[in-house]
Amino acid sequence: MSLFTNVPVNETIEIIKDQLNLKPDIIDLISHCMNNTFFTYNNTFYKQRTGAAMGSPLSPVIADIFLKHFEEKAFKNAQYKPTFYKRYVDDSFCVFSHGQHKLDELLSYLNSLHPSIKFTMEIETDKQLAFLDVLIKKNDDGSLSHTIYRKKTHTDRYLQGTSHHHPSQILSVAKTLIDRTNRLTDDDHKVSENIYIDNVLTQNGYSRNLLKKAHTSQQNNTTPDPTPPKQFIGTCTLPFIKGVTEKLGRLLRQNDIRPVFNTNQKIQHILPLPTDRFPNENQGIYEIPCFGCRKSYVGRTNRRVSCRVAEHRVDVKNRKHTSALALHTMTDGHIIDFDNTKTLIKTNNESHRILYEAIHIAKRDDTLNFRDEKLKLPYTYAHLIKKIEHDTLSPSTKNAITNDSALSTNNPLRDNGISRAKDTPLFSNNGSSLATPTPTFRRSERIKEKAKVRLV
């Protein structure tokens, strides 16, 4: 039975009041956090009525406090007590010397003390018993030995040594398994376990030189290194590309810059999240379309997108003149389609938000943005982005954009002050090159004609 969801929260809070010298405000905060747990299922909100929440940082502490109190009370009144008893979270290991019948009585006694707390029991088989990751064996002389425990479902499959990962990541797999063996096995099992690890990693594509390096590194870790760690002046994060990134990493280290390697494609990016998702609940870049035309508004926010959209709704309702959406409704009489707002990019980084906003504005021919942005894309980059966007469109969409562009009028309220000349299509007739019309720039309340640019 799960421990956290069966811990009596209110009883535990009373135990905390009696045993811990905490201020009343802290007790109130603990009670508020533990008694106000909500979750969603199938787009419906639910409140957890009993037990501690799974995943809450308070749950392990609350569970440990209650179980400690429970054990002290239980063993104080028990007729037959364990000779040795240790617990890790909800797994207990004990030595009981009063026989199997009395052991069953102890289990029944423990399960009768509280309606929410129930124990299950597993006894030794063939003089051995697994506890967590350790297999404890009883020797013929009565002593105990221990080694690594592996479940029957264990497959010995690890990160492939030939996979496209940085060598330090592959090395860390071997070092972790070797360190685990050295920590969890006694001297009688260390040699056999290390041989087993070497054979398994060899089957997973790890070279002998890498295994030798991993063993040497673990041996060196047993002796403290008096040399202070190298001080870096900065950190550079790079996507790992085999044969390229390693050389860049060496150059960065030589210049006192610590390289950090990552990968853009991860399993978590491919598999869907098991939890319910609510739209526009993140920071990032968003787009609000218009009902009456092809135009849309692109914005960024460091709060939830839904909160920012709610503010836009209020601006339109109050006909706020500093709002691009409100001005569009007042001048053109169109209705803003707030219900179809979508999040384009999710990011918590403000610099990324500024850049992504500028890119998404440049990708669109008609936007409702008119305020000055913190980051301006160079004129050439803006049209290059539009060309790339245009090349990915279907022919019918290209014709629709061309016809719509030819009928559009000048818009002096563009996000970067650039507008197209009237009746001038954005794209050339053959669709192979991007023909830009004569751009105009709004500067000091005057519109100046600059140049005509053709990008092939």
Residue pairs with C-beta under 8 A, 6 or more apart in sequence:
1 118
1 120
2 54
3 63
3 67
3 89
3 90
4 51
4 52
4 53
4 54
4 59
4 60
4 63
5 48
5 50
5 51
5 52
5 53
5 54
6 50
6 51
6 116
6 117
6 118
7 51
7 52
7 59
7 62
7 63
7 66
7 116
8 50
8 51
8 66
8 114
8 116
9 34
9 35
9 50
9 51
9 52
9 62
10 35
11 66
12 62
12 65
12 66
13 27
13 30
13 31
13 34
15 65
15 66
15 69
16 22
16 27
16 30
16 65
17 27
19 65
19 69
30 58
30 62
33 56
33 58
34 52
34 53
34 56
34 58
34 62
36 47
37 47
37 48
37 52
37 53
37 56
38 45
38 46
38 47
38 48
39 45
39 46
39 48
39 53
40 46
40 275
40 276
40 278
41 276
42 276
43 276
50 116
51 116
52 58
52 59
52 62
52 63
53 59
60 89
63 89
63 90
64 89
67 87
67 90
67 117
70 113
70 114
70 117
71 85
71 87
73 113
74 109
74 110
74 113
75 81
75 82
75 85
78 106
78 109
79 105
79 109
80 96
80 98
80 102
80 105
80 106
82 94
82 95
82 96
82 106
83 94
83 95
83 96
83 97
84 93
84 94
84 95
85 92
85 93
85 94
85 95
86 92
86 93
86 94
87 93
88 132
91 131
91 132
92 119
93 129
93 131
93 136
96 102
96 103
96 106
100 123
103 121
103 123
107 119
107 121
110 119
111 117
111 118
111 119
122 129
123 129
124 138
127 137
127 138
128 135
128 136
128 137
128 138
129 135
129 136
130 136
130 149
131 149
132 149
133 148
133 149
133 180
133 184
134 146
134 147
134 148
134 149
134 184
135 146
135 147
135 148
135 149
136 144
136 145
136 146
137 144
137 145
137 146
137 147
138 144
139 145
145 186
145 188
145 189
146 184
146 185
146 186
146 189
147 184
147 185
147 186
147 189
147 193
148 180
148 181
148 184
148 185
148 189
148 193
156 200
156 203
156 204
157 204
158 173
158 177
158 200
158 201
158 204
159 165
159 169
159 170
159 173
159 204
160 204
160 205
161 170
161 201
161 204
161 205
161 206
161 207
161 210
162 205
163 170
163 205
164 240
164 242
164 263
165 240
165 263
166 240
166 245
166 246
166 261
167 210
167 246
168 261
169 261
170 206
170 210
171 210
171 213
171 214
171 217
173 201
174 197
174 201
174 206
174 210
174 211
174 214
175 214
175 217
175 218
177 197
177 201
178 194
178 197
178 214
178 215
178 218
179 218
179 221
181 190
181 193
181 194
181 197
182 190
182 218
185 193
194 215
198 211
201 211
202 208
202 211
230 256
231 256
232 256
232 257
232 258
233 256
233 257
234 256
234 257
234 258
235 257
235 258
235 259
235 260
236 252
236 257
236 258
236 259
236 260
237 259
237 260
237 261
237 262
238 245
238 248
238 249
238 259
238 260
238 261
238 262
239 245
239 261
239 262
239 263
239 264
240 261
240 262
240 263
245 259
245 261
248 259
249 259
249 261
252 258
252 259
253 259
279 306
279 342
279 343
280 286
280 304
280 305
280 306
280 309
280 341
280 342
280 343
281 304
281 305
281 306
282 304
282 305
282 343
282 346
283 301
283 302
283 303
283 304
283 305
283 346
283 347
283 348
283 353
284 300
284 301
284 305
284 343
284 344
284 345
284 346
284 347
284 353
284 356
285 298
285 299
285 300
285 343
285 344
285 345
285 347
285 353
285 356
285 357
285 360
286 298
286 299
286 300
286 301
286 305
286 308
286 309
286 341
286 342
286 343
286 344
287 296
287 297
287 298
287 341
287 342
287 344
287 360
288 296
288 297
288 299
288 309
288 312
288 325
288 336
288 337
288 338
288 341
289 295
289 296
289 336
289 337
289 340
289 341
290 296
290 297
290 328
290 334
290 335
290 336
290 337
290 368
291 334
291 335
291 336
291 337
292 332
292 333
292 334
292 335
293 332
293 334
293 366
294 366
294 404
295 328
295 366
295 367
295 368
296 364
296 366
296 367
296 368
297 312
297 324
297 325
297 336
297 367
297 368
297 369
298 344
298 357
298 360
298 361
298 364
298 367
298 369
298 415
299 308
299 357
299 369
300 353
300 354
300 356
300 357
301 307
301 308
301 353
302 348
302 350
302 353
305 341
305 343
309 338
309 341
312 323
312 325
312 336
312 338
313 338
315 322
315 323
315 325
315 326
316 323
316 325
316 326
316 329
316 336
318 326
319 326
319 329
319 330
320 326
321 327
324 368
324 369
324 370
324 371
324 413
325 336
325 368
327 370
327 413
328 334
328 336
328 368
329 335
329 336
344 356
344 360
345 352
345 353
345 356
345 360
347 353
347 356
354 373
354 374
354 375
355 375
357 373
357 375
358 373
358 375
358 376
358 377
359 377
359 385
361 367
361 369
361 373
361 415
361 416
362 377
362 381
362 382
362 385
362 386
362 416
363 385
363 386
363 389
365 386
365 401
365 404
365 405
365 426
366 404
366 408
366 411
367 414
367 415
368 413
369 414
369 415
370 413
370 414
370 415
371 415
373 415
373 416
376 416
377 385
377 416
379 418
379 439
379 453
380 453
380 455
382 416
382 418
383 434
383 436
383 453
383 455
384 455
386 426
386 434
387 434
387 455
390 398
390 401
390 426
390 427
390 431
390 434
393 401
395 431
398 427
398 431
401 426
401 427
402 425
402 426
402 427
405 420
405 424
405 425
405 426
405 427
406 423
406 424
406 425
407 423
408 420
408 422
409 422
410 419
410 420
410 421
410 422
410 440
411 419
412 419
412 442
412 447
417 441
417 442
417 443
418 439
418 440
418 441
419 439
419 440
420 426
420 437
420 439
421 437
421 438
421 440
424 437
424 438
425 435
426 434
426 435
426 436
426 437
427 434
427 435
428 434
428 435
433 454
433 455
433 456
434 454
434 455
434 456
435 454
436 452
436 453
436 454
436 455
437 452
438 449
438 450
438 451
438 452
439 449
439 450
439 451
439 452
439 453
440 447
440 448
440 449
440 450
441 447
441 448
441 450
